[in-house]
Amino acid sequence: MNQAELRALTEERIKDAKALLDGARWAFAYYVAGYAVECALKSCLLARMIHTGWVFQDKANVKDCLTHDFGELIKLAGLKPELDGQLAASAGADGTFVGNWGTVSLWQVSTRYSSKSQVEAEALYEAITHDPHGVLKWIQNYW
């Protein structure tokens, strides 16, 4: 997949998550919403590869890029300093982004095997899509 395809997939998965929420399908809405974040972060990772060639400079293991872990994807995309800065700025303001990142960072690919409540699914969707402090809004600055 290329960056444009990952961006489009991100948008489609957000729409899917909303449709699943509207249909009271909480567990899969939760999973798909988190999957949208994974796609967005992988688009950022590709942007870093294209613009810096880091995969060759650092002799990175391309298999590392197949992770589903958001923290690891943030590091691989070179966004750790930006995330830390955004979290610090949010903590000094109203803390909305801090809370949203905290909610999103709980997602794991294994949640597809878990039951999730309406509250959990709606909270994750809101943390991702909140305007202007949603995690997806922040990621889109770098993809």
Beta strands, then each sheet from edge to edge (+ up, - down):
end
